[in-house]
Amino acid sequence: VNIEILDKILDMRRYLSLMESNFPAELGNAYRAMENQGNPWGMNQNDRADWAKDLNVEVVDPGAAFNHEYLYWVGCAGSFDDKNKKVTQAMAKLLKRAGIDVAILGPSEVCTGDSARRSGNEYLFQMLATPNVEMLNGMGVKKIITQCPHCFNTLKNEYPELGGNYEVVHHTQLIQELLNTGKLKIEGGEFKGKKITFHDPCYLGRGNGEYEAPRQLIQALDAELVEMKRCKTNGLCCGAGGAQMFKEAEKGNKEVNVERTEDALEVKPSVIATGCPFCNTMMTDGVKHFEQEHTIAVKDIAELIADAVDL
């Protein structure tokens, strides 16, 4: 009946967060970290580009004009989380192999504010987003690559209301384009015939309508794509969206990532493929919950393609 229920929930969260300061204590830690360190984990901003050591990735000065085709917006998880750093490194290698003119902001990149806005802290979102827009506009950035659907959605759909209009592409979309144009070629057959299931990230699939790019990449590996019973428009969240990543699940409820992992285990895959750092973490934890980590791998699409491209 066309009721935008998410907007109603977000408004209620804003009231609780801003008017009553009524939000989970764990989120208070994430808020303070975003405000003081520029990322919800509270990591040192100077370490943001540590993943790029020995990869010859250019870090640009935000005070200078941006003279590259793409800005690679790595995101907080891709910069600081050890498992997701591997995704970032795989993507950087793919971009270099394809000859893409790209650079990163490194220590100057600050959280987009997605988790703050989704949990109702609109004030903190504005505090993070406004300087980001001013920086990107000041540099003259036109095209942005993201690997996090939360960053993708925020930069693409929410920064325009603050004056930030960019051409934003998710890394699965760009990799698909690079394969289609021959700039990347699948060389290895490591995944040929293997069963791979894809978990749709909420903000890539239902949020922005992209279902095909990641699936076409899996098929390009000569793998057998097996769909979960809940997929595409009927997909199930991994349990980390809406700032749930930074708090424990409510007591008495079955954890969402455990339920989602059950969906995946039903189709007996060799690999659970993801396209989001939050999903990657939650599905990894789900596989460990069922003690299947030695038989089922959880990998980002970029990692799968990097493994199959002769880098």
C-alpha positions as CSV (number, residue, x, y, z in Angstrom):
1,V,0.0,0.0,0.0
2,N,3.0,2.3,-0.5
3,I,3.6,3.0,3.1
4,E,7.3,4.0,3.6
5,I,7.7,2.2,6.9
6,L,11.4,2.7,7.1
7,D,11.0,6.5,7.1
8,K,8.4,6.2,9.9
9,I,10.8,4.1,12.0
10,L,13.7,6.5,11.3
11,D,11.6,9.4,12.5
12,M,10.7,7.6,15.7
13,R,14.4,6.8,16.2
14,R,15.3,10.4,15.7
15,Y,12.8,11.4,18.4
16,L,14.2,8.9,20.9
17,S,17.8,9.7,20.1
18,L,17.7,13.5,19.9
19,M,14.8,14.4,22.1
20,E,15.0,11.8,24.8
21,S,18.7,10.6,24.5
22,N,17.1,7.1,24.6
23,F,19.4,4.8,22.7
24,P,21.4,1.6,23.5
25,A,24.6,2.4,25.5
26,E,26.8,0.6,22.9
27,L,25.7,3.2,20.3
28,G,26.9,5.9,22.6
29,N,30.4,4.5,22.2
30,A,30.0,4.4,18.4
31,Y,28.7,8.0,18.4
32,R,31.6,9.3,20.4
33,A,34.1,7.4,18.2
34,M,32.5,8.9,15.0
35,E,32.6,12.3,16.5
36,N,36.1,12.2,17.9
37,Q,38.0,9.7,15.6
38,G,35.9,9.9,12.4
39,N,34.9,6.2,12.5
40,P,32.6,4.1,14.7
41,W,35.4,1.8,15.9
42,G,37.4,4.6,17.4
43,M,40.5,3.7,15.5
44,N,43.3,6.2,14.7
45,Q,42.5,8.1,11.5
46,N,46.2,8.1,10.6
47,D,46.0,4.3,10.2
48,R,43.3,4.5,7.5
49,A,45.6,3.9,4.6
50,D,47.7,1.2,6.3
51,W,46.1,-1.5,4.2
52,A,47.7,0.1,1.1
53,K,51.3,-0.4,2.1
54,D,53.3,-1.9,-0.7
55,L,50.3,-1.6,-3.1
56,N,51.4,1.7,-4.7
57,V,48.0,3.4,-4.1
58,E,48.1,7.1,-4.4
59,V,46.8,9.1,-1.3
60,V,45.6,12.5,-2.3
61,D,45.7,15.8,-0.4
62,P,42.1,17.1,0.2
63,G,43.4,20.6,-0.2
64,A,44.5,19.9,-3.8
65,A,42.5,19.6,-7.0
66,F,41.4,16.0,-7.7
67,N,43.1,14.9,-11.0
68,H,42.0,11.3,-11.2
69,E,39.0,9.6,-12.8
70,Y,37.8,7.9,-9.6
71,L,38.0,8.4,-5.9
72,Y,38.0,5.1,-4.1
73,W,35.9,5.6,-1.0
74,V,37.2,2.7,1.1
75,G,34.9,3.1,4.1
76,C,35.6,2.5,7.8
77,A,35.3,-1.3,7.7
78,G,37.4,-1.5,4.6
79,S,40.1,0.6,6.3
80,F,40.2,-0.8,9.8
81,D,38.6,-4.3,9.9
82,D,41.2,-7.0,9.3
83,K,38.9,-9.3,7.3
84,N,37.6,-6.5,5.2
85,K,41.0,-5.0,4.6
86,K,41.6,-8.1,2.4
87,V,38.6,-7.0,0.3
88,T,40.1,-3.5,-0.1
89,Q,43.5,-4.9,-1.1
90,A,41.8,-7.2,-3.6
91,M,39.9,-4.3,-5.1
92,A,43.0,-2.1,-5.3
93,K,44.8,-4.9,-7.2
94,L,41.9,-5.3,-9.6
95,L,41.8,-1.6,-10.3
96,K,45.5,-1.4,-10.9
97,R,45.4,-4.5,-13.2
98,A,42.6,-2.8,-15.2
99,G,44.5,0.4,-15.5
100,I,41.9,2.5,-13.7
101,D,43.1,6.0,-12.7
102,V,42.1,6.0,-9.0
103,A,43.2,7.5,-5.7
104,I,42.2,7.4,-2.1
105,L,41.8,10.0,0.7
106,G,43.5,8.0,3.3
107,P,43.5,9.8,6.7
108,S,41.3,12.5,5.3
109,E,38.4,10.1,4.7
110,V,35.8,10.3,7.4
111,C,32.7,8.1,8.1
112,T,29.8,9.0,5.8
113,G,27.5,9.0,8.8
114,D,25.2,6.2,7.7
115,S,25.0,4.4,11.0
116,A,24.4,7.7,12.9
117,R,21.5,8.6,10.6
118,R,20.0,5.1,10.6
119,S,20.0,5.0,14.4
120,G,18.3,8.4,14.7
121,N,21.3,10.6,15.5
122,E,20.6,13.1,12.7
123,Y,22.8,15.8,14.3
124,L,25.9,13.6,14.1
125,F,25.1,12.6,10.5
126,Q,25.0,16.2,9.5
127,M,28.2,16.9,11.5
128,L,30.0,14.2,9.5
129,A,28.4,14.6,6.1
130,T,28.6,18.3,5.7
131,P,32.4,18.6,5.9
132,N,32.7,15.5,3.6
133,V,30.6,17.2,0.9
134,E,32.6,20.4,1.3
135,M,35.8,18.5,0.9
136,L,34.7,16.5,-2.1
137,N,33.2,19.5,-3.8
138,G,36.3,21.6,-3.1
139,M,38.5,18.9,-4.7
140,G,36.3,18.6,-7.7
141,V,35.5,14.8,-7.3
142,K,33.1,13.6,-9.9
143,K,33.2,9.7,-9.7
144,I,33.4,7.6,-6.6
145,I,33.9,3.8,-6.2
146,T,32.6,2.2,-3.0
147,Q,32.6,-1.4,-1.7
148,C,30.2,-0.7,1.2
149,P,26.5,-0.5,0.1
150,H,25.9,1.8,3.1
151,C,28.5,4.3,1.9
152,F,27.2,3.7,-1.7
153,N,23.6,4.6,-0.7
154,T,24.6,7.6,1.5
155,L,27.0,9.1,-1.1
156,K,24.6,8.4,-4.0
157,N,21.2,9.2,-2.6
158,E,21.7,11.3,0.6
159,Y,24.6,13.6,0.0
160,P,22.8,15.3,-3.0
161,E,20.5,16.9,-0.4
162,L,23.6,18.5,1.1
163,G,24.9,19.7,-2.3
164,G,27.1,16.7,-3.0
165,N,26.3,15.3,-6.5
166,Y,28.6,12.5,-7.6
167,E,28.5,9.5,-9.9
168,V,28.7,6.7,-7.4
169,V,29.4,3.0,-8.4
170,H,29.4,-0.1,-6.3
171,H,32.5,-2.2,-6.7
172,T,30.5,-5.2,-8.1
173,Q,29.1,-2.9,-10.8
174,L,32.5,-1.6,-11.8
175,I,34.1,-5.0,-11.8
176,Q,31.3,-6.3,-14.1
177,E,31.9,-3.4,-16.4
178,L,35.7,-4.1,-16.5
179,L,35.1,-7.7,-17.4
180,N,32.5,-6.8,-20.1
181,T,35.0,-4.3,-21.7
182,G,37.9,-6.8,-21.5
183,K,40.0,-4.7,-19.1
184,L,39.9,-7.6,-16.7
185,K,39.9,-11.3,-17.8
186,I,39.1,-14.3,-15.7
187,E,42.3,-16.5,-16.0
188,G,41.9,-19.1,-13.3
189,G,39.3,-21.9,-12.8
190,E,39.6,-22.1,-9.0
191,F,35.8,-21.8,-8.6
192,K,34.7,-23.8,-11.7
193,G,31.7,-26.0,-10.8
194,K,31.7,-24.9,-7.1
195,K,28.4,-24.0,-5.5
196,I,28.4,-20.3,-4.6
197,T,25.4,-18.5,-3.0
198,F,25.1,-14.7,-2.9
199,H,23.7,-12.9,0.1
200,D,22.0,-9.6,-1.1
201,P,23.1,-6.6,0.9
202,C,20.0,-4.5,1.8
203,Y,21.3,-1.2,0.5
204,L,22.6,-2.7,-2.8
205,G,19.6,-4.8,-3.6
206,R,16.3,-3.6,-2.2
207,G,17.7,-0.2,-1.5
208,N,19.2,0.5,-4.9
209,G,17.9,-2.2,-7.2
210,E,21.2,-3.9,-8.0
211,Y,20.8,-7.6,-8.1
212,E,22.4,-8.7,-11.4
213,A,26.0,-7.4,-11.3
214,P,27.2,-9.6,-8.4
215,R,25.4,-12.7,-9.8
216,Q,26.9,-12.2,-13.3
217,L,30.3,-12.0,-11.7
218,I,29.7,-15.4,-10.0
219,Q,28.6,-16.9,-13.2
220,A,31.7,-15.5,-14.9
221,L,33.8,-17.7,-12.6
222,D,32.1,-20.7,-14.1
223,A,30.7,-21.4,-10.7
224,E,27.2,-22.8,-10.0
225,L,25.1,-20.0,-8.6
226,V,22.7,-21.4,-6.0
227,E,20.0,-19.1,-4.7
228,M,18.7,-19.0,-1.1
229,K,15.0,-19.3,-0.6
230,R,15.0,-15.7,0.4
231,C,16.9,-13.7,-2.2
232,K,16.7,-10.6,-4.3
233,T,13.6,-8.5,-3.5
234,N,12.7,-11.1,-0.9
235,G,16.1,-11.2,0.7
236,L,16.8,-11.2,4.5
237,C,19.1,-8.7,6.2
238,C,22.4,-10.0,7.7
239,G,21.5,-8.3,11.0
240,A,24.0,-5.5,10.9
241,G,22.1,-2.7,9.2
242,G,20.6,0.3,10.9
243,A,23.6,0.5,13.2
244,Q,23.0,-3.0,14.6
245,M,26.6,-3.6,13.7
246,F,27.7,-1.7,16.7
247,K,25.4,-3.2,19.3
248,E,24.3,-6.6,20.6
249,A,21.1,-8.2,19.4
250,E,18.1,-7.7,21.7
251,K,17.7,-10.5,24.3
252,G,15.2,-13.2,23.6
253,N,15.4,-12.8,19.8
254,K,17.0,-15.2,17.5
255,E,20.0,-13.4,16.0
256,V,19.3,-12.4,12.5
257,N,22.7,-13.5,11.1
258,V,22.2,-17.0,12.5
259,E,18.8,-17.2,10.7
260,R,20.3,-15.8,7.5
261,T,23.2,-18.3,7.7
262,E,20.6,-21.1,8.1
263,D,19.2,-20.0,4.7
264,A,22.7,-20.2,3.2
265,L,23.5,-23.7,4.7
266,E,20.3,-25.1,3.2
267,V,21.7,-24.8,-0.3
268,K,25.0,-26.4,0.7
269,P,27.4,-23.9,-0.9
270,S,31.2,-24.0,-0.9
271,V,31.3,-20.3,-0.7
272,I,28.9,-17.6,0.6
273,A,29.6,-14.5,-1.5
274,T,28.9,-11.0,-0.1
275,G,29.1,-7.5,-1.4
276,C,29.1,-5.6,1.9
277,P,31.6,-5.4,4.7
278,F,28.9,-5.7,7.4
279,C,27.4,-8.7,5.6
280,N,30.8,-10.3,5.4
281,T,31.4,-10.0,9.1
282,M,27.9,-11.2,10.1
283,M,27.9,-14.2,7.7
284,T,31.4,-15.1,8.9
285,D,30.1,-15.1,12.5
286,G,27.1,-17.1,11.4
287,V,29.2,-19.8,9.8
288,K,31.4,-20.0,12.9
289,H,28.2,-20.3,15.0
290,F,27.4,-23.5,13.1
291,E,31.1,-24.6,13.2
292,Q,31.2,-24.7,9.4
293,E,34.2,-22.3,9.0
294,H,36.5,-25.1,7.7
295,T,34.1,-26.2,5.0
296,I,32.3,-23.0,3.9
297,A,34.2,-19.8,3.0
298,V,32.7,-16.3,3.3
299,K,34.2,-14.0,0.7
300,D,33.5,-10.7,-0.9
301,I,32.9,-10.8,-4.7
302,A,36.1,-8.7,-5.2
303,E,38.1,-11.4,-3.5
304,L,36.6,-14.1,-5.7
305,I,37.4,-12.2,-8.8
306,A,40.9,-11.3,-7.6
307,D,41.5,-15.0,-7.0
308,A,40.5,-15.9,-10.5
309,V,42.3,-13.0,-12.3
310,D,46.0,-13.5,-12.8
311,L,47.3,-10.6,-10.7
